[in-house]
């Protein structure tokens, strides 16, 4: 049997690991047999020398089986969706109920936000009474009744990934496509969905800053899904500006509800419907074009909103929030941000928007931080709009004792105002499929 020194040395020189050696290594990582310095050395070797598709799949499967692996055992096709993270990304709150109302089960285990990227679980906890921790039997029961359920990831899901990610974060080895791919796909496979749709964000508010890097990551995840026997699709979507008008937990739930009522912002609508149609198509409901029409009908008929209302009630939430937004936490303070000159809005910094929302209390600076559910930002002007000096661009909200005036002054710099109108970038850049 190979030893840990030889295992590290193989990857140091770019030699390919066997699936059995990778499985042995992940068992040692999970049990704590190998010290952090040796695991970190291997991570750096992978970061420098990469992994083959076969190795990446073996790593993904070993991490998937390092903890609990769920099998929903449901009588309908189950599809999961994953976003690589962004600002204002509340698509799951739209896509899941639409798919459910069209006869496709969505078993969703989601995470919390850390830093300036929001988490679906945090958003849902803005709904009074909503429970994001469900026993597995209850999780399945809610899916069977409402068509979908959203719960937090259990501590027993992919424990190897938790250990490896903590070390990657501390050793500058996060930016490795095989390691990113295995981290994401191991959790997706462990939740037991039949198909997976990936939303790979591209831009200044995303992990992948350029289209080429995003496509390499998407392709790696699709190949891994295929080798693991799963149908999958990936959409590259723009994150050079916040998605929709609202950023912040309660504010994003409200915007998702408005979208389910048929009142979606153009950029959010394009991304949300494209991902939803892909989920339905992957589940065999028709071509992407037919599924797009099906999704629109589910919204216009009110079926999708009813699915969302039902899921909220089953998970303990106050269903009155669907009609009465005053039931959400209300901010104590608000400040408007104004244009400092006349022209066209050429850009809105996505990353700086996320950092501003973090300062307002809408996100976590570390895992133990509390979140102000009322905090966030509503944009009153968007990219491409013409504004005059003194026009309102956005409104900041918070209930925390932060320097809201200082944050508002800095926030004006998030907007690039040009003399000429700029052409808006496509919100859905590319669609990739493994089937």
C-alpha positions in Angstrom: 0.0 0.0 0.0 1.2 3.5 -0.9 2.2 5.8 2.0 1.2 9.4 2.4 4.8 10.6 1.5 4.7 8.7 -1.7 1.1 9.9 -2.4 2.2 13.6 -2.1 5.4 12.9 -4.1 3.4 11.4 -7.0 1.4 14.5 -7.4 4.4 16.8 -6.9 5.8 15.3 -10.1 2.5 15.2 -11.9 1.9 11.5 -11.8 -1.6 10.2 -11.9 -3.2 8.8 -8.8 -5.3 5.6 -9.0 -8.9 5.7 -7.8 -8.1 3.3 -4.9 -5.2 5.6 -3.7 -7.5 8.6 -3.8 -10.2 6.8 -1.9 -7.5 5.7 0.7 -6.3 9.3 1.0 -9.8 10.8 1.5 -10.5 8.2 4.2 -7.3 9.3 6.0 -8.3 13.0 5.6 -11.8 12.3 7.1 -10.5 10.3 10.0 -7.8 12.8 10.8 -5.0 10.2 10.2 -3.0 12.6 8.1 -1.7 15.9 9.6 -2.8 19.2 8.1 0.7 20.0 6.8 0.8 16.8 4.6 -2.7 17.4 3.3 -1.8 21.0 2.6 1.3 19.9 0.7 -0.9 17.6 -1.5 -3.4 20.4 -2.1 -0.5 22.7 -3.3 0.7 19.9 -5.6 -2.7 19.6 -7.2 -3.0 23.4 -7.5 0.3 23.4 -9.4 0.0 20.2 -11.5 -3.7 19.7 -11.9 -5.6 16.4 -12.1 -7.0 14.3 -15.0 -10.8 13.9 -15.5 -10.5 10.4 -14.1 -8.7 11.6 -11.0 -11.2 14.5 -10.4 -14.1 12.0 -10.7 -12.4 9.6 -8.3 -11.8 12.5 -5.8 -15.4 13.7 -6.1 -16.8 10.2 -5.5 -14.5 9.6 -2.5 -15.5 12.9 -1.0 -19.2 12.1 -1.7 -18.9 8.8 0.2 -17.0 10.3 3.1 -20.3 10.9 4.9 -24.0 10.3 4.5 -25.3 9.8 0.9 -29.0 10.4 0.5 -31.3 8.5 -1.8 -34.7 10.4 -1.9 -36.5 7.3 -3.4 -39.2 9.5 -4.9 -41.5 8.6 -7.7 -40.6 11.5 -9.9 -37.4 12.8 -11.5 -35.4 14.9 -9.0 -33.3 17.8 -10.2 -30.9 20.0 -8.2 -29.5 23.4 -8.9 -26.2 24.9 -7.8 -24.9 28.4 -8.1 -21.2 29.2 -7.7 -22.3 32.3 -5.7 -23.1 35.9 -6.5 -24.7 39.1 -5.3 -28.5 39.4 -5.4 -28.7 35.7 -6.5 -32.1 34.6 -5.4 -32.8 32.3 -8.4 -33.4 29.1 -6.2 -36.4 30.8 -4.6 -37.9 31.2 -8.0 -36.7 28.1 -9.9 -37.6 25.5 -7.2 -41.3 26.3 -6.9 -41.7 26.7 -10.6 -40.3 23.3 -11.3 -42.3 21.8 -8.5 -45.5 23.2 -9.9 -44.6 21.6 -13.3 -44.3 18.1 -11.7 -40.5 18.0 -11.1 -39.2 17.3 -7.6 -36.5 19.6 -6.3 -34.7 18.3 -3.1 -32.5 21.2 -2.2 -29.8 21.2 0.5 -28.4 24.7 0.6 -25.7 26.6 2.5 -25.3 29.8 4.3 -23.5 32.9 3.0 -20.0 33.8 4.0 -18.5 37.1 3.1 -20.3 39.1 0.4 -22.0 36.2 -1.3 -25.4 35.4 0.1 -26.8 32.0 1.1 -30.2 30.6 0.3 -30.7 29.4 3.9 -30.0 32.9 5.3 -32.6 34.4 2.9 -35.3 31.9 3.9 -34.6 32.5 7.6 -35.8 36.1 7.0 -39.3 34.6 6.8 -40.7 34.6 10.3 -40.9 31.0 11.8 -39.3 29.3 8.8 -37.3 26.2 9.7 -34.2 25.4 7.7 -33.2 22.4 9.7 -35.3 19.4 8.8 -35.0 15.7 9.7 -34.5 13.7 6.6 -38.0 12.1 6.8 -39.6 15.5 7.1 -37.5 16.8 4.2 -38.9 14.0 2.0 -42.4 14.6 3.3 -42.3 18.3 2.4 -41.0 17.4 -1.1 -43.8 14.9 -1.7 -46.4 17.5 -0.6 -45.1 20.8 -2.0 -42.8 19.4 -4.8 -39.7 20.9 -3.2 -38.0 21.5 0.1 -35.0 23.6 1.1 -33.0 22.6 4.1 -29.5 23.3 5.4 -26.7 20.9 4.7 -26.3 18.3 7.5 -23.0 18.1 9.3 -22.6 14.5 8.0 -22.7 15.5 4.4 -19.3 15.3 2.8 -17.1 15.8 5.9 -14.0 15.4 3.8 -14.9 18.5 1.8 -15.2 20.6 5.0 -11.7 19.6 6.0 -10.2 20.2 2.6 -11.9 23.5 2.1 -10.7 24.9 5.4 -7.2 24.0 4.4 -7.6 25.4 0.9 -8.8 28.6 2.3 -5.7 28.9 4.6 -3.1 27.8 2.0 -3.9 29.8 -1.1 -5.1 26.6 -3.0 -8.7 27.6 -3.5 -8.2 28.5 -7.2 -7.8 25.0 -8.6 -10.5 23.7 -11.0 -10.2 20.0 -9.9 -10.5 21.0 -6.2 -13.4 23.4 -6.9 -15.1 20.8 -9.1 -14.8 18.0 -6.5 -16.0 20.3 -3.7 -19.2 21.3 -5.5 -20.0 18.0 -7.2 -19.4 15.8 -4.2 -22.2 17.7 -2.3 -24.5 17.6 -5.3 -24.0 13.9 -5.8 -24.5 13.2 -2.1 -27.9 14.7 -2.1 -29.1 12.1 -4.6 -30.7 14.2 -7.4 -31.1 12.5 -10.8 -30.0 15.6 -12.7 -28.0 18.7 -11.8 -28.1 22.2 -13.3 -25.1 24.5 -12.6 -25.2 28.2 -12.6 -21.6 29.3 -13.1 -21.2 33.0 -12.4 -18.8 35.1 -14.5 -17.6 38.6 -13.6 -16.3 40.9 -10.9 -18.8 39.6 -8.3 -18.0 36.0 -9.1 -15.2 33.6 -8.2 -14.5 33.1 -12.0 -13.6 36.6 -13.3 -13.5 35.7 -17.0 -15.5 33.5 -19.4 -12.6 31.2 -20.2 -12.1 30.2 -16.6 -15.8 29.8 -16.0 -16.1 27.5 -19.0 -13.2 25.4 -17.9 -14.9 24.9 -14.5 -18.3 24.2 -16.0 -16.8 21.7 -18.4 -14.9 19.9 -15.6 -18.1 19.6 -13.5 -20.1 18.3 -16.5 -17.5 15.7 -17.3 -17.4 14.6 -13.6 -21.2 14.4 -13.5 -21.2 12.3 -16.7 -18.5 9.9 -15.4 -20.7 9.6 -12.2 -23.7 8.7 -14.3 -25.6 11.9 -13.8 -27.3 14.2 -16.4 -26.1 17.8 -16.0 -26.2 21.2 -17.7 -24.3 24.4 -16.9 -25.2 27.9 -17.7 -22.6 30.7 -17.7 -24.3 33.8 -16.3 -23.2 37.4 -15.9 -22.1 38.6 -12.4 -20.6 42.0 -13.5 -23.6 43.6 -11.9 -25.9 42.6 -9.1 -28.8 40.3 -10.2 -32.1 42.1 -9.9 -32.8 45.2 -7.9 -32.6 43.9 -4.3 -29.6 42.7 -2.3 -30.1 41.5 1.3 -32.0 38.6 2.8 -35.5 39.8 3.4 -35.3 42.1 0.3 -34.3 39.2 -1.9 -37.1 37.0 -0.7 -39.5 39.9 -1.5 -38.0 40.2 -5.0 -38.3 36.5 -5.6 -42.0 36.6 -4.5 -42.6 39.5 -6.9 -41.0 37.4 -9.7 -43.3 34.5 -8.9 -46.2 37.0 -9.2 -45.0 37.9 -12.7 -43.1 41.1 -11.8 -39.5 40.1 -12.4 -36.7 42.5 -13.4 -35.5 41.9 -16.9 -32.0 40.6 -16.0 -33.3 38.4 -13.2 -36.1 37.1 -15.4 -33.7 36.1 -18.2 -31.4 34.2 -15.8 -34.1 32.7 -13.7 -36.3 31.4 -16.5 -33.3 30.1 -18.4 -32.2 28.0 -15.4 -35.7 26.9 -14.7 -36.3 25.8 -18.3 -33.0 23.9 -18.2 -34.1 22.1 -15.0 -37.4 21.1 -16.6 -35.8 20.0 -19.8 -33.3 17.9 -17.9 -36.2 16.2 -16.2 -37.7 15.2 -19.6 -40.5 17.8 -19.7 -39.6 18.9 -23.3 -37.2 21.0 -25.2 -35.7 24.1 -23.5 -38.1 26.2 -25.6 -41.1 24.1 -24.6 -40.0 24.2 -21.0 -39.5 28.0 -21.1 -43.2 28.3 -22.1 -44.2 25.9 -19.4 -42.3 27.9 -16.7 -44.0 31.1 -17.9 -47.4 29.4 -17.7 -46.7 28.2 -14.2 -46.0 31.8 -13.1 -48.9 33.4 -15.0 -51.4 30.8 -13.6 -50.3 31.3 -10.0 -49.3 27.7 -9.6 -45.7 28.5 -8.9 -46.5 31.0 -6.2 -48.9 28.5 -4.6 -46.1 25.9 -4.5 -43.9 28.5 -2.7 -46.6 29.3 -0.3 -47.2 25.7 0.5 -43.5 25.0 1.1 -43.2 28.0 3.5 -46.2 26.7 5.5 -44.9 23.1 5.7 -41.5 24.4 6.9 -43.1 26.5 9.7 -43.0 29.9 8.0 -45.6 32.6 8.1 -47.4 32.3 4.7 -48.8 35.8 5.2 -45.5 37.3 4.0 -46.5 36.4 0.5 -49.0 39.3 0.6 -47.8 41.4 3.5 -44.1 42.3 3.3 -44.4 44.4 6.5 -44.1 41.0 8.3 -40.4 40.9 7.4 -37.9 42.6 9.7 -38.1 46.3 9.1 -35.0 48.5 8.9 -34.4 51.2 11.5 -32.3 53.3 9.2 -32.2 54.1 5.5 -30.0 56.3 3.3 -30.4 57.2 -0.4 -27.4 57.4 -2.7 -27.4 60.1 -5.4 -25.6 60.6 -8.8 -22.7 63.0 -8.7 -23.0 63.8 -12.4 -25.3 63.5 -15.4 -24.9 60.6 -17.9 -25.6 56.9 -18.5 -24.9 54.2 -15.9 -22.2 52.2 -17.6 -21.5 49.8 -14.7 -22.3 48.8 -11.1 -19.5 47.1 -9.2 -20.9 43.8 -8.1 -18.1 43.0 -5.6 -18.3 46.4 -4.0 -22.1 46.1 -3.7 -21.6 42.8 -1.9 -19.0 44.4 0.5 -21.4 47.3 1.2 -24.2 44.9 2.0 -21.8 43.1 4.3 -21.0 46.4 6.1 -24.7 47.1 6.5 -25.1 43.7 8.3 -26.7 41.6 5.5 -23.8 39.1 5.5 -21.2 37.4 7.7 -17.7 38.4 8.2 -17.1 35.0 9.8 -19.1 31.9 10.5 -20.2 33.1 14.0 -21.5 36.5 12.8 -25.1 37.4 13.2 -27.1 38.7 10.2 -29.4 41.7 10.1 -32.3 40.4 8.1 -33.6 43.9 7.4 -30.2 45.1 5.9 -29.6 45.5 2.2 -29.7 47.6 -0.9 -32.4 48.4 -3.4 -31.3 49.8 -6.7 -33.5 52.5 -8.2 -31.3 52.9 -11.2 -29.7 50.2 -13.4 -27.0 49.7 -16.0 -28.0 51.6 -19.2 -30.3 54.1 -17.4 -29.8 57.8 -18.0 -29.5 59.8 -14.8 -29.1 63.5 -14.0 -26.9 64.8 -11.3 -28.7 64.5 -8.0 -31.0 61.6 -9.1 -31.4 58.7 -6.7 -29.4 55.6 -7.6 -30.0 53.3 -4.6 -31.3 53.1 -1.1 -29.4 51.4 1.7 -31.2 49.8 4.7 -30.0 48.5 8.0 -30.9 48.1 11.7 -27.3 47.8 12.9 -25.2 50.6 14.4 -22.9 50.8 11.4 -21.7 54.0 9.8 -24.5 54.1 7.3 -23.7 57.7 6.2 -20.1 56.7 5.4 -21.2 53.6 3.6 -23.7 55.7 1.5 -20.9 58.1 0.6 -18.6 55.3 -0.5 -21.4 53.5 -2.4 -21.7 56.3 -4.9 -18.4 55.1 -6.3 -19.9 51.8 -7.2 -21.6 53.4 -10.2 -19.7 54.2 -13.4 -21.5 57.1 -15.1 -20.6 57.6 -18.8 -21.4 60.2 -21.5 -22.7 57.6 -23.9 -25.0 54.6 -23.3 -23.2 51.3 -23.0 -24.4 48.1 -24.5 -25.7 45.7 -21.9 -23.8 42.4 -21.6 -25.9 39.2 -22.1 -27.1 37.8 -18.8 -27.0 34.2 -20.0 -23.6 33.9 -21.8 -23.5 30.2 -22.7 -25.3 26.9 -22.1 -23.3 23.6 -21.9 -24.7 20.1 -21.5 -23.3 16.6 -21.0 -26.4 14.9 -22.5 
